[in-house]
Amino acid sequence: MHFKASLAVLILIFSTLIISHQRSESYSRIDITNDKNLIVEIDFNVQISVLSRIKSNFDQSWESKLQEEILNNYKVQGSCELDQGPYLRSSLATGYVSLRWRQVCDKESAEILFNLFFSEDSTHVHIATINIDEQPYPEKIFTVSSKSWTQSSAFNKEKSSAYSSFYDYLELGVKHILTGLDHIAFLVGLLLLNLTRKNLIIVITGFTIGHSITLALGALNYITPASSFVESLIGYSIVVVAIECVASITKQYTLYNRYLLYSWILFILLFALYGNQKYILGLLGLGLFSYCYFGLSERFHNQKLILIVTMLFGLVHGFGFAGNLSSIGLMQDRFIPALVGFNLGVEVGQILIILTLFVLMYLLKRLISFKVEILRIYAASGLACLGVYWFVERLF
């Protein structure tokens, strides 16, 4: 009982931090050709949702502003001229904005500086795949503390082999989930709902199996759902887990299921008027799933159901993870080690989160006495509010 109460207090303390910051990432492919002159072609990609989150002046004139900002902050050092582009593309279907341009430089080797988005988000990460004379080289991860890359440094390293990217993507996977506060919130919700040791193992197993499947399928581009819809589903998964927690405490599954059904009917009517029409069928399916799930939870709340449902939620979160690898555009010979490394990194991150929560809960329960169930209800309600915020904000 103290474990659940401790977790509830932790959620209440950190909920404002969770809503205040989410990770931001961007990607690019750099093709360098050493001919008579140095030719550098860059294909830059960033999610529209990331732009709207970190750019306070993101409005209808964003295209010209964004193009100018990218070219001024992502550039080849030295005497260079634009040879092709820039070509700006945006797609609501994929949820990405792309900018491609080519420069011709009067120098022998490239030196690239990336200083984009760091003033708005100091934790922003940019991942660039690099090809020199059609040969793949190790990826460069640009951060606020590592803003430059030189061609000479790439030549000093061995050409990228099949397993040279494993550790880089292991680290990236750890950072991805540790800064992915929506994934952390979902994981905390599962812990709040299923805190027995046996159920915890089932939850982690189901979530791991689910996200591993869709991480592979999404990264291989076998399935490419709209990123904005996937991100909104991640928010909704938090809502479902939080409501189930409250329903299990109050033993009012039928009541909360009815409230959820009425809310869905109202939301779909409003979305049909003001939202993207192509998501209507998906939202109807999501509402039907929620209604059936709560009905089953009331009658058959057992370990098999927990495993199946966490696997389903893991499938959704896996597509969120896959957005990273598919956007990077890995070469074929580096794909498997990068995929394995990234997935293992996510697992390591999950373990670190769980261990940290357990340590904090242990310390907290020795300092404060709680009325357990009331605090769990408040904590789950806070998570539900976060989930609703992410769901609506990303969907619209």
C-alpha positions as CSV (number, residue, x, y, z in Angstrom):
1,M,0.0,0.0,0.0
2,H,2.8,2.4,0.8
3,F,4.4,1.7,-2.6
4,K,1.2,2.8,-4.4
5,A,0.9,5.9,-2.2
6,S,4.5,6.9,-2.8
7,L,4.1,6.5,-6.5
8,A,1.0,8.7,-6.4
9,V,2.8,11.5,-4.6
10,L,5.7,11.3,-7.1
11,I,3.2,11.7,-10.0
12,L,1.6,14.8,-8.3
13,I,5.0,16.3,-7.7
14,F,6.4,15.8,-11.2
15,S,3.3,16.2,-13.4
16,T,4.0,19.9,-14.1
17,L,7.5,19.0,-15.2
18,I,6.2,16.3,-17.6
19,I,3.9,18.8,-19.4
20,S,6.5,21.5,-19.5
21,H,9.0,19.7,-21.7
22,Q,9.1,17.0,-24.3
23,R,12.0,15.9,-26.4
24,S,12.7,17.4,-29.8
25,E,14.6,15.8,-32.6
26,S,15.4,16.4,-36.2
27,Y,17.2,14.4,-38.9
28,S,19.1,14.9,-42.1
29,R,21.1,13.0,-44.8
30,I,24.3,14.6,-46.0
31,D,25.8,13.5,-49.3
32,I,29.3,14.7,-50.1
33,T,31.0,14.4,-53.5
34,N,34.7,15.3,-54.0
35,D,34.9,16.2,-57.7
36,K,36.6,19.2,-59.2
37,N,34.8,21.1,-56.4
38,L,33.3,20.0,-53.2
39,I,29.6,19.3,-53.6
40,V,27.5,19.0,-50.4
41,E,23.8,18.0,-50.6
42,I,21.6,18.1,-47.5
43,D,18.1,16.7,-47.0
44,F,16.7,18.0,-43.7
45,N,13.6,16.6,-41.9
46,V,11.7,17.6,-38.8
47,Q,8.2,16.8,-37.5
48,I,5.6,19.4,-37.7
49,S,4.6,18.7,-34.2
50,V,8.1,19.4,-33.0
51,L,8.1,22.8,-34.8
52,S,4.8,23.8,-33.3
53,R,6.0,22.8,-29.9
54,I,9.4,24.6,-29.8
55,K,8.7,27.6,-32.1
56,S,6.5,30.1,-30.3
57,N,6.1,32.1,-33.5
58,F,4.9,29.2,-35.6
59,D,2.2,30.7,-37.8
60,Q,0.9,30.8,-41.4
61,S,4.1,32.5,-42.6
62,W,6.3,29.7,-41.1
63,E,7.5,28.3,-44.4
64,S,9.7,31.3,-45.4
65,K,10.8,31.9,-41.9
66,L,11.8,28.2,-41.4
67,Q,13.7,28.0,-44.7
68,E,15.7,31.1,-43.8
69,E,16.4,29.8,-40.3
70,I,17.6,26.4,-41.5
71,L,19.9,27.8,-44.1
72,N,21.4,30.3,-41.6
73,N,22.0,27.7,-38.9
74,Y,22.8,24.5,-40.8
75,K,25.6,25.4,-43.2
76,V,28.9,24.3,-44.8
77,Q,31.7,26.6,-43.5
78,G,33.8,28.4,-46.1
79,S,33.3,29.8,-49.6
80,C,30.1,28.0,-50.8
81,E,27.3,28.8,-53.2
82,L,23.8,27.3,-53.6
83,D,23.8,25.1,-56.7
84,Q,20.3,23.6,-56.3
85,G,17.3,24.5,-54.1
86,P,16.3,25.1,-51.5
87,Y,13.2,22.9,-52.0
88,L,10.8,23.0,-49.1
89,R,8.2,20.2,-48.7
90,S,5.6,19.7,-46.0
91,S,3.1,16.8,-45.7
92,L,0.3,16.5,-43.2
93,A,0.1,12.8,-44.2
94,T,3.6,12.0,-42.9
95,G,3.7,14.9,-40.4
96,Y,7.1,16.1,-41.6
97,V,8.7,19.2,-43.1
98,S,11.6,18.6,-45.4
99,L,14.2,21.0,-46.9
100,R,16.7,19.9,-49.5
101,W,19.5,22.0,-51.0
102,R,22.9,21.5,-52.6
103,Q,26.0,23.7,-52.3
104,V,29.2,23.9,-54.3
105,C,32.3,24.8,-52.3
106,D,35.7,26.0,-53.3
107,K,37.6,23.7,-50.8
108,E,38.9,20.2,-50.5
109,S,37.0,18.9,-47.4
110,A,33.7,19.8,-45.7
111,E,33.2,21.4,-42.4
112,I,29.5,21.6,-41.3
113,L,28.0,23.6,-38.5
114,F,24.6,22.9,-37.0
115,N,23.2,25.4,-34.6
116,L,19.4,25.0,-35.2
117,F,16.7,25.0,-32.4
118,F,19.2,25.0,-29.6
119,S,18.2,28.4,-28.4
120,E,14.5,27.2,-28.0
121,D,15.4,23.8,-26.7
122,S,18.9,23.1,-25.3
123,T,18.2,19.4,-25.3
124,H,17.4,19.2,-29.0
125,V,19.1,16.4,-30.9
126,H,19.9,16.3,-34.6
127,I,20.9,13.1,-36.2
128,A,22.7,13.2,-39.6
129,T,23.6,10.2,-41.8
130,I,26.6,10.9,-43.9
131,N,27.8,9.5,-47.3
132,I,31.1,10.5,-48.8
133,D,31.5,9.6,-52.5
134,E,28.6,7.2,-52.1
135,Q,30.3,5.4,-49.2
136,P,28.5,5.4,-45.8
137,Y,30.3,6.9,-42.8
138,P,29.3,6.9,-39.1
139,E,26.3,9.1,-38.3
140,K,26.8,12.4,-36.6
141,I,24.7,13.4,-33.6
142,F,24.6,17.2,-33.2
143,T,23.8,18.5,-29.7
144,V,24.2,21.9,-28.0
145,S,27.7,20.7,-26.9
146,S,28.6,19.2,-30.2
147,K,27.6,21.5,-33.1
148,S,30.3,20.8,-35.7
149,W,31.5,18.0,-38.0
150,T,34.5,17.8,-40.2
151,Q,35.2,15.5,-43.1
152,S,38.7,15.0,-42.0
153,S,37.5,13.5,-38.7
154,A,35.3,11.1,-40.6
155,F,38.4,10.0,-42.7
156,N,40.3,9.4,-39.5
157,K,37.7,6.8,-38.5
158,E,37.1,3.4,-40.1
159,K,34.3,3.4,-42.7
160,S,31.0,2.3,-41.1
161,S,30.8,-1.4,-40.8
162,A,27.8,-3.6,-40.1
163,Y,28.1,-3.2,-36.3
164,S,29.9,0.2,-35.9
165,S,26.5,1.9,-35.2
166,F,25.4,-0.4,-32.5
167,Y,26.7,1.5,-29.5
168,D,25.7,4.9,-30.9
169,Y,22.1,3.7,-31.2
170,L,22.1,2.0,-27.9
171,E,22.9,5.4,-26.3
172,L,20.3,7.1,-28.6
173,G,17.6,4.6,-27.4
174,V,18.4,5.3,-23.8
175,K,18.2,9.0,-24.3
176,H,15.1,8.7,-26.4
177,I,13.0,7.1,-23.7
178,L,14.5,9.1,-20.8
179,T,13.6,12.3,-22.6
180,G,10.3,11.0,-24.0
181,L,8.1,12.1,-21.1
182,D,4.9,10.8,-22.7
183,H,6.4,7.3,-22.7
184,I,7.5,7.8,-19.1
185,A,4.1,8.9,-18.1
186,F,2.5,5.8,-19.6
187,L,5.0,3.6,-17.9
188,V,4.3,5.3,-14.6
189,G,0.6,4.8,-15.1
190,L,1.1,1.0,-15.6
191,L,3.2,0.9,-12.4
192,L,0.4,2.7,-10.6
193,L,-2.2,0.3,-11.9
194,N,-0.2,-3.0,-11.5
195,L,2.3,-2.7,-8.7
196,T,2.6,-6.4,-7.6
197,R,5.9,-7.9,-8.6
198,K,4.3,-10.5,-10.9
199,N,2.1,-8.0,-12.6
200,L,5.0,-5.6,-13.1
201,I,6.9,-8.4,-14.9
202,I,3.9,-9.0,-17.1
203,V,3.4,-5.3,-17.9
204,I,7.1,-4.8,-18.9
205,T,7.1,-8.0,-21.0
206,G,3.9,-7.1,-22.8
207,F,5.0,-3.5,-23.5
208,T,8.5,-4.7,-24.7
209,I,7.0,-7.3,-27.1
210,G,4.5,-4.8,-28.5
211,H,6.9,-1.9,-29.1
212,S,9.6,-4.2,-30.5
213,I,7.3,-5.5,-33.2
214,T,6.2,-2.1,-34.5
215,L,9.6,-0.5,-34.0
216,A,10.9,-3.0,-36.6
217,L,7.9,-2.7,-38.9
218,G,7.9,1.1,-38.8
219,A,11.7,1.5,-39.1
220,L,11.7,-0.8,-42.2
221,N,8.8,1.3,-43.6
222,Y,6.5,-1.7,-44.0
223,I,3.9,0.3,-42.1
224,T,4.1,4.1,-42.0
225,P,1.1,5.6,-40.1
226,A,0.8,9.4,-39.8
227,S,3.2,10.5,-37.1
228,S,0.7,13.1,-35.6
229,F,-2.0,10.4,-35.2
230,V,0.5,8.0,-33.6
231,E,1.7,10.7,-31.2
232,S,-1.9,11.5,-30.2
233,L,-2.6,7.8,-29.6
234,I,0.3,7.7,-27.2
235,G,-1.4,10.5,-25.3
236,Y,-4.7,8.6,-25.3
237,S,-3.0,5.4,-24.0
238,I,-2.1,7.4,-20.9
239,V,-5.7,8.4,-20.5
240,V,-7.0,4.8,-20.7
241,V,-4.5,3.5,-18.1
242,A,-5.3,6.4,-15.8
243,I,-9.0,6.0,-16.0
244,E,-8.7,2.3,-15.5
245,C,-6.7,2.9,-12.3
246,V,-9.5,5.1,-10.9
247,A,-12.2,2.6,-12.0
248,S,-10.3,-0.3,-10.3
249,I,-10.0,1.7,-7.0
250,T,-13.7,2.9,-6.9
251,K,-15.1,-0.4,-8.5
252,Q,-17.1,1.8,-10.9
253,Y,-16.1,0.4,-14.2
254,T,-19.6,0.7,-15.7
255,L,-19.9,4.4,-14.6
256,Y,-16.5,5.5,-16.0
257,N,-17.1,3.5,-19.2
258,R,-20.4,5.3,-19.7
259,Y,-18.8,8.7,-19.1
260,L,-16.0,7.8,-21.5
261,L,-18.6,6.7,-24.2
262,Y,-20.5,10.0,-23.9
263,S,-17.2,12.0,-24.0
264,W,-16.2,10.1,-27.2
265,I,-19.5,10.8,-28.9
266,L,-19.2,14.5,-28.2
267,F,-15.5,14.6,-29.2
268,I,-16.1,12.8,-32.5
269,L,-18.9,15.2,-33.4
270,L,-16.7,18.2,-32.7
271,F,-13.7,16.6,-34.5
272,A,-16.0,16.0,-37.6
273,L,-16.6,19.7,-37.7
274,Y,-13.2,21.1,-36.9
275,G,-10.6,18.3,-37.3
276,N,-9.0,16.2,-40.0
277,Q,-11.7,14.1,-41.6
278,K,-9.4,11.2,-42.5
279,Y,-8.9,10.4,-38.8
280,I,-12.7,9.9,-38.2
281,L,-12.7,6.1,-38.8
282,G,-9.6,5.7,-36.6
283,L,-11.2,7.7,-33.8
284,L,-14.4,5.6,-34.1
285,G,-12.4,2.5,-33.8
286,L,-10.5,3.9,-30.8
287,G,-13.7,4.7,-29.0
288,L,-15.1,1.2,-29.7
289,F,-11.9,-0.3,-28.4
290,S,-12.1,1.8,-25.2
291,Y,-15.7,0.8,-24.5
292,C,-15.0,-2.9,-25.0
293,Y,-11.7,-2.8,-23.0
294,F,-13.4,-1.4,-19.9
295,G,-16.2,-3.9,-20.2
296,L,-13.7,-6.7,-20.3
297,S,-11.6,-5.2,-17.5
298,E,-14.6,-5.3,-15.2
299,R,-15.3,-8.9,-15.8
300,F,-11.9,-10.5,-16.6
301,H,-9.2,-8.5,-14.9
302,N,-6.5,-11.2,-15.1
303,Q,-2.9,-11.6,-16.1
304,K,-3.7,-12.6,-19.7
305,L,-5.8,-9.5,-20.3
306,I,-3.0,-7.3,-18.8
307,L,-0.4,-8.9,-21.1
308,I,-2.6,-8.5,-24.2
309,V,-3.6,-4.9,-23.5
310,T,0.0,-3.8,-22.7
311,M,1.1,-5.5,-25.9
312,L,-1.5,-3.4,-27.8
313,F,-0.3,-0.2,-26.2
314,G,3.3,-1.2,-26.8
315,L,2.4,-1.5,-30.5
316,V,1.3,2.1,-30.5
317,H,4.4,3.4,-28.6
318,G,6.7,1.3,-31.0
319,F,5.5,3.4,-33.9
320,G,6.6,6.5,-31.9
321,F,10.0,4.9,-31.4
322,A,10.2,3.9,-35.1
323,G,9.8,7.5,-36.3
324,N,13.4,8.1,-35.3
325,L,15.0,5.3,-37.2
326,S,12.9,5.7,-40.4
327,S,13.6,9.4,-40.4
328,I,17.3,8.9,-40.2
329,G,17.4,6.8,-43.4
330,L,20.0,4.2,-42.4
331,M,21.9,2.3,-45.0
332,Q,21.0,-1.3,-45.4
333,D,24.2,-2.8,-43.9
334,R,23.8,-0.7,-40.7
335,F,20.1,-1.1,-40.2
336,I,20.0,-4.3,-38.1
337,P,22.7,-3.3,-35.6
338,A,21.1,0.1,-35.3
339,L,17.7,-1.4,-34.8
340,V,18.9,-3.9,-32.1
341,G,21.0,-1.2,-30.4
342,F,18.1,1.3,-30.3
343,N,15.7,-1.3,-29.0
344,L,18.1,-2.4,-26.3
345,G,18.6,1.2,-25.4
346,V,14.9,1.7,-24.9
347,E,14.9,-1.4,-22.6
348,V,17.8,-0.1,-20.5
349,G,16.0,3.3,-20.2
350,Q,12.8,1.5,-19.0
351,I,14.8,-0.3,-16.3
352,L,16.5,2.9,-15.2
353,I,13.1,4.6,-14.9
354,I,11.6,1.8,-12.9
355,L,14.6,1.5,-10.5
356,T,14.6,5.3,-10.0
357,L,10.9,5.2,-9.2
358,F,11.3,2.4,-6.7
359,V,14.2,4.2,-4.9
360,L,12.2,7.4,-4.7
361,M,9.1,5.6,-3.5
362,Y,11.2,3.9,-0.8
363,L,12.6,7.2,0.4
364,L,9.2,8.9,0.2
365,K,7.3,6.3,2.2
366,R,9.8,6.6,5.1
367,L,9.2,10.4,5.3
368,I,5.4,10.8,4.8
369,S,2.3,8.9,5.8
370,F,-0.5,8.7,3.2
371,K,-4.1,7.7,2.7
372,V,-3.2,5.5,-0.2
373,E,-6.3,5.1,-2.4
374,I,-7.2,8.8,-2.3
375,L,-3.7,9.8,-3.4
376,R,-3.8,7.1,-6.2
377,I,-7.0,8.6,-7.5
378,Y,-5.5,12.1,-7.5
379,A,-2.4,10.9,-9.2
380,A,-4.3,8.9,-11.8
381,S,-6.5,12.0,-12.5
382,G,-3.3,14.1,-13.0
383,L,-2.0,11.5,-15.5
384,A,-5.4,11.5,-17.3
385,C,-5.3,15.3,-17.7
386,L,-1.7,15.1,-19.1
387,G,-2.9,12.3,-21.5
388,V,-5.9,14.4,-22.7
389,Y,-3.7,17.4,-23.2
390,W,-1.2,15.4,-25.4
391,F,-4.0,13.6,-27.3
392,V,-5.9,16.8,-28.3
393,E,-2.9,19.0,-28.8
394,R,-1.3,16.5,-31.2
395,L,-4.4,15.6,-33.0
396,F,-5.3,19.2,-33.9
